[in-house]
Amino acid sequence: MNDVRELLTPAAFGGVVATVLDNNPGMDEPMAARIVTEALKFVDAAAKFPTMKIAPSQVVDEG
């Protein structure tokens, strides 16, 4: 997948970004969006390689 943001509708992506912002006072929106994007990359990789044991970083897990 070239753009993992296609895994979510724009509204759903915005909702997840809003949740990350709510859970992390003082975080700016571009950082929250990056965290969510990286989390989607993790989900994409996990789906492509289901037998591999992988784990996201603590920061990405927030997304």
Summary of the structure (lengths in Angstrom):
residues: 63
radius of gyration: 12.0
end to end distance: 18.6
largest distance: 37.4
contacts: 144
relative contact order: 0.18
helix: 68%
strand: 0%
